[in-house]
Amino acid sequence: MTGFLRRLKRLNYRHYIAIGITLGFIAIAVFRFPYAFTRLLESIRDFGLSIAYYFDELFNNGGKAFNPTVNEVSKVSLPSMLGITDSYDDFKLKWQTYWTFFTNETIFNGYMQEISNVLYEIAKWLLILLPLLILFYLLFKRYFDNQNNKYNVDSKAVKGFRWLETNVYLPVNRFIRQFLDFLNKYKAYKIIWIVTWVYAFNFITILIEAFAYYFYLVASFDLLHIYRQVYKLSVDLSAVVEFIPLWGWLIIAYIILCIIRKNIAISRLNHFERRNRGFINERPIVYMLCGTMGTKKTTTITDMALSQEVMFRNKAFERILENDIKFPYFPWIVLENEVKRCMEYHEIYNLATCRKYVAKKKSRWLKSKRRDKIFNYEFEKYGIKHNDKLKIEDVWDVIENYVQLYFIYIIESSLLISNYAIRTDNLLADIGNFPMWNTGFFKRDSRLIDAYSRHSHILDFDSLRLGRKLIENNKYADSFEFGVVVLTEIGKERGNNLELMEKKKKDDLPNQKNDLFNYWLKMVRHSATVDNFPFVKVITDEQRPASWGADARDLCDIVTIVTNSEQMLAMPFFFVSELLHSFFFSKFEELYYTYRYNRSDNTLPMYLFKIFIAKFHKFYQGKYNLYGYSVSKVKVEAGTQDGKKKYSNYYLSNKKIYSKRFSTDCFSDYFMAKSLRSNYGINDLPEYETEKANINELLEQNSYFMNDLLLGLFNLPQPPTDD
Amino acid sequence: MKIVKNVIKLLIAILIALIIGYFFYVGGKV
């Protein structure tokens, strides 16, 4: 006994609370819903008899042995809802009366009277509230008149509030959080609670009755009694409808609205994503995005690259299936496991080694045609040729395609190779069989992204040069085969014909003319084609198309960003929050900085107002970050710039592209180092003395133009030129 | 412009709520 007591003492005290709640719920279920048990028994009886009737009808004597009770009215006297009576004739009468009343002028006037009564009530409250608001406003204004420099000094009220926060709010909050964690750990409590309420609200009864009627209906085809089922349903549902008060239903309605609008938002964002993918698919292997500064060029190419990566995975997956079913009896899992093993041992690390691996396996099989030499495939039984009505394919050709596609599919690192960093967050789920990618962009938890994110590969430009390379014997020089190559500011890297005039093909040093980058660009699909599909895309951006030499640019489509729309929300039914936010936030902005200008202490009204605004703004901003998007109007033309221009829309979803995807100032580290070398900042720069610059000030500009003018003015010799 | 749109949406929502309310009101009179 003492041991038992000791164990009880050691028991987490939350168990007592949870048991107390459980007993409370059970007591409510028993005493507040006494009919639930009878209804449950009746439903089990109905179900049993319907099942018996069903089998009797099917296999025995046409259902005469059993009398199904599913159409009988319950013995318990629960009220019905919405005027649904047990007799259909009564209901018909009420239905007709309803529509007569609907168009009745007196009834309509009565409704109008009701509305005016409600408005009158609201007006009454407003009459009481308005003076209070004015009083509050005046008190609030008083704060601004008291100017002070009491830095971060709390008023008495704030101190009291902070005390309440520390001693009441935070402990309660912590307790609730810990209790929720406790409930997640001991799931039995939650399950018991759910079962209790589901029982009390007759939901179990409704489910059993539904099955009872289903089995009765499929055996009897008795559609006449459907109304009786509607009546029984309304009776059973009345338990929950009457128990939950109006405000409870309003909260439930709001929660349902939130779920619906969230789902609509996600499906709209997915729709935009599919349209974007269609746009990218229409582009050639190389294309260039242009636009002036700040038109979201790099953002857009990053977005396109992310979509393209997913499309490559999907394409590989699609083709894997195509090849799989060419030889439906082939044990692909055996091959896949071998490929995985070879990847671990770095025997397979690119497409060429995939092909080499299959060639080696094939030659071994040709020497000795045994099952174990062809991944245990029963080739004698199922054959080694596949006729697709265009050509005859050998099983080894299909294996070669399969291995390459599988390799592309299961590489866990990103398929992006770029000259700036891009974060990718595709998830590979693998329990040792066929792995599956989760490539959704819109449902990622921002708290977890650091745990599973990968980043794009560092682009070594030498790997894109077929000719001279910057580094002799560069170990990555021949590494590029397939993937999405993302090049920002391509013109600055490659230059155009004018800029490269001085550079010669026969120069000793590597340059843009002798590195054969353009040959690579023209032939890039050759290294990346698997099963007739090129797994390569080169996406570039530059401010103006002419910055990139015509030889390369002519291969591209030039996509120019014409306009960017303002932020929009894919989630509907958000207008009330929008209105409240715009009202409160603008008021807060105005008041807060007037307050900050005048005083530095903390007073309760401003403290509370700020907390409220911070929470509301977080909610509002969170919705825009999750479901916000903007539309860019883009113009597409051929790289030769002589064809027809086509206009299209491209969608940028906030959740996809602004979730730590890339740094907009991706080259800022260079400028940071440059600025750190300086001992002067903007505050140290000399200022003009008046609104008109004097000669010395003009000289201080170190401008070519000014220098020429001033040298001419004073008849000084011009500086020597290169000529 | 955004505010005007949202106010219009709010007015439409109130109108729909009043219409739905009328359905229930008539139901209560039957």
Interface residues (C-beta under 8 A of the other chain):
Chain A: L82 G83 K94 T97 Y98 F101 F102 I107 F108 G110 Y111 E114 I115 F575 V576 E578 L579 S582
Chain B: K2 I3 K5 N6 V7 K9 L10 A13 L18 G21 Y22 Y25 V26 G27 K29 V30
